[in-house]
Amino acid sequence: MELFWRVASYLVGLATVAASLVFSPIFFEAYRRRNNNRHVDAPATFEDPNSLKQVPCPHVSEPAQKYMSLIIPAFNEENRLPGALDETMNYLQRRAAKDKSFTYEVVIVDDGSSDGTKRVAFNYVKKYTVDNVRIILLGKNHGKGEAIRKGMLHSRGELLLMLDADGATKVNDLEKLENKIHAVAKEKYNLGNSSASDSNFRISDIPIAAFGSRAHLEEKALASRKWHRNVLMKGFHFVVLLTCGPGIRDTQCGFKMFTRAAARKLFTNIRLKRWCFDVEIVFLCKWLGIPMIEISVNWCEIPGSKVNLLSIPNMLWELLLMSVGYRTRIWQLQK
């Protein structure tokens, strides 16, 4: 019996050492990233390439000045960006011509590109004026999550839409997300009813998030992808389910809309700077009590994606950090 307890004690000690070796780096890295929500100093101004005058940089904590902001992260998108911007600007101009109350801006965030992305983007500022198209230059590559966070924090819209530079989702699908946000606001907060007219509520004051989804296309995707990619995709979805719980089937679609109040809460807290920031948004919505809506959107795969099989280990690592960071309260929330 004494031998049994010695062996058991030895095994427990071994397990404790092994656990400390595994979890110590996770806690250390989570602690190191505790202030990542304040990463990258905010630019003080935007530059007008026509007049070379400096334009003040707004902040999401300030009142909205436009109805809608579209935030496009761009890293080495010299070739794909023009097609997406042409489609986007054509849609926005047509809608603004029909509805004079529809005001908009496009915020392009150059995430340290080494190609001609900056030049392409500035050509659109010259063409459409700095009031409608603005550029934020991050200087070096920080990751898609950081680029979107920066764009969200320095936008002027009541509604803020993030969309990819490849134009994989048709820009007019934003109306699906927009209409659903208004419907939820009307139902949940009586916005638009006589009772709401007595208050000063605007859509920008109500925290709601709407996520474009490709879940309805999953069966077709499974049939066309190689088996190992399907295994990895299913595995990743399972880990996301364990991390965030049920509710959103497609966390990774790059087409998401937020009211200004939701963006203020979410993007002043977000820590992850690369691919898993989408999952963190869902996680934060649940923790902060922000209503989430998932809406099917049209989507087509555009060549040139920067996600590859090597991204999977990094994504799993970030999910683990996020879970540990928030659940241990190492990552404090600003409400």
N, C-alpha and C positions, 0 to 999 in steps of 0.2 A: 504493500500500500504506500509505504514511504517513497519507494521508487516511482510509483505512478504519479504522485504529487510533484516530485522533482522534475519528471519529464514534462508534466502539464505546465509547471511553472516556467520551465525552459521554453516551451512552445509559445506560451503567452508572451514572454519577453521578446522572443523572436518576432512574433506578430506585431508587437508594439513598435519595435525598431523599424520593421518593414513599413508599417503604416506611417510612422513619422517621416521616413525617407520619401514616401510617396506624397504625403499631404503637405509637408513643410514647404516645398517649392510652390505649391498652389497658393497657400496662405501668404507666402512672401510676395508672390507676383500680384495677388489680389490687393495686398496692402500697398504695393508700389504703384498700382493704378488707381488708388482711391480718389485722386484728384484729376483723373483723366477728363472729367466733364469740364474742366477749365483749361484744357489743352489748346494750344495755338492762340497766340494773342490776336484779338480782333483787329481787322484793318480799320483805320480811322476814316477812310474815304474811298469812294469810287472815282475813277478818272473818266472824264468825258474826252474821248479821243478827237472830237471835232474842235472843241474850244481849249482843250488841255486844262480846263478848270476842274477843281476838286469838288466832288459832290458828297455831302455828309452821308455817313453810313448809318442806317436805322438799326433798331434793335427790336426783337420780338416782344420785349416788355413794354414798348411804346404803343400808342393807339395805331390801328391800321390806317394806311393811306391809300391802299388799292383794294379792289375786291378779291383779286386772285394773284398769287405768286406761284410761278413754276420754277422749281429748283432742279437744275441739271448738273450732276457731277460729271467731270470729264477728265480722263487720264489717257493721254495719247489717242485722242479721238479725232484727229485731223481729217480722216477719211469718212467716218460715219456721222460726225456732227452736222455737216451741212444739210444732209437729207432730213435728219430729225428736226433741225431748226427751221428749215423751209416749211415743212408740214405744220409745225407748231405755230409759226408766225402767221401763216396763211389762215389757219383756223381762228387764232385770236383776233386778227384784223377783221375777218368776216363777221365774227360774233360782235365785236365792238361797233362795227358799222350798223348792225341791226339793233343793238341795244346800247344806247348812250350811257347807261348806268354801269355797263360792264367795263371796268378798268383792270389793267393787268400789268404784270412785269415778268420778265424771264431773267432768272439769276443763274449764270453759268459759273460753276466753281472749278477752276483749273487746278487739279490736284498734282501740281509739280510735273506737268507734261514735258517731255523732251523733244516732241515733234512740233508741228505748226498749229497746235490746238489754240494757243493764245492768239495767234494772228487771225485764224478763222473766226474766233469769237469776237474779236475787236471789229472785224468787218461788219458784223451784225449790229454792234453798238453804233457804228457810224451810219449804217443804213436806217435803223429804227429809232435812234436817239437813246441817250443814257437813261431817259425816264422810263423807257420800255424794256431795254435790255441792259443788264449790268454784269460785270465780271468780277469775281473774287479770285485773286491769285494766292495760292497757299505757299508758293515758293518751292517746296519739295513735296514728295509724295507721302501722304499721311494715311491714305486709305479711303475707300468710298464712304464709310460711315462718318468719318471726320469731315469730308467734303460736304455731305448732305447736312450734317449738323451745323456747319458754318453757314451754309446757304439759308437754312431755316432760321437761324438766330438773327440774320441780317436781311430779312424780307419784310415787305410792307403789307402783305395781303391779309384779308379776313380769312381766306381759305388758302392753304399752302399745299401744293402738290409736288411730290418728288417723282421724277421720271428719268429713265435711262437715256443716255446719249445715243443709243443705237436705234431708237424709234421702234422697238419691238412691240410696244403697245400703241395702238392708234390714239392720238391725243384727244380726239373727240369723245373717247370713252370716259374722260374726266367728268362728263355730265352725269354719268351713272353714279359716280361717287358723290358728286355735288348734290344731286337730287336726293340721294339717300340720306345724306347728312342733314339736309333741310327737313326731310320727312321725320327723321328721328328727333330733331330739335323741336319740331312742332308737336310731335306726340309726347315726348318726355317732359318738355318744358313749356308747352303751350305757346311756343314762339309762333307768331303770326296770328294768334287768336286775340280777341278783345282783351282778355285778361293780361296777355303779354304786352299789349300796347301801352298799358299803364306803367310798365317798367321800362328800364333803359337797356334791356337785353338786346344784343345783336348776335348774329351767328358767330362772330369772332369771340364772344364772351363765354361760349358754351363748349366745354371740352368733349370733342367727339373725334374718333379716328375711323377712316374708311380705307380698307385694304383691297386693292385689285387682286384677283385670284385667277390662277390657271388650273385650279383643281379639276375643273370640268374637262380639261384636255389631258388628264393624267393617263387615261386608258390608251389614247393614241400615242402618247409619249413612251409608255411602257413597251408598246409594240414596235416602235422604231429605234429605241436605244439598244445598245449592247447590254448583255445580261449583267456584267459586273457594274455598269453604271446604275442599273435599276436596283441592284443589291445595295449599293452605296446610298442611293437616294432614299430607299425604304429605311435603311439603317439610320440615316440622318433624321428623317421624319420621326422615327421612334425616339431618338434621343431628345429631339425638340419637344415631343409630347411629354417625356419624363421631366424635362426642365420647366416647361411653361404650363403644362396641362392642356386639356382639350379646348376647342373654341375656334381656332383659326387653322384651316387645312393647309394653306399655302402662305408660309411666312416670308418666302424669299422673292416674291414678285416685286419688281422695282417700281411699282405704280401705286403710291399711297398718298392719301389726302388727309390733312389735319385742319381743324379749326385753329385759329390763332392761340386760343387758350390751351388747347391740347399740345400744340407745338411748344409753347412756353414751358409747360410742365415736363414734357418728354425730353426736349433737346437741351435743357439746362442740366439734365441728369445723366444723359447717355455717356457711357464710358468706352464701349467697344468701337474701334475705329475702322474695322474692315468688314468682312462679309457677314458676321453674325450680329451686326448692329440691328438688322431686321428682327431677329429673335428677341433682342433686348427691348425693342419697341413694344412688342407684344407682352413681354414680361412686365414692363413698366406700366403699360395700360392696365393690366390686372391689379398690380400693386397700388396704383394711384386711383383706381376706380373710374377709368376713362372708358366710356362705351365704345365697343369695337364692332364694325360692320365688315363683312366679307362679301364682295361683289364680283361676279365673273366678268372678265374683260377679254377682248380679242387680243391674241398674242401670237407672234410668229418668231421663230428663232432666227437671229441675224448672225452671220459669221463674224468671228472676231472676239467672242466672249473671253474674258480673262479668268473665268473660273475653270479649274482643272482638277484632276484627281489629287494633286498635291495640296489643294486647298482644304481637303476634308480633315486631315489631322489638325490643321490650324483652327478650323471651325469648331471641332470638338473641344480643343483646348480652351477656346474663348467661351464656349458654353459652360464648361466646368468652372472657369474663373468667374463668370457672371453669377452662376448659382451660388458659389461660395461667397463672393463679394457681397451680394445683397442679403443672403440668408444669415450671414454672421454679422450683418450691420457694419462691416468694414466700409462698404460703399453706402454712405449716408444720402438719403433723398432730400432734395430741396422741394418743398411743396408750395 
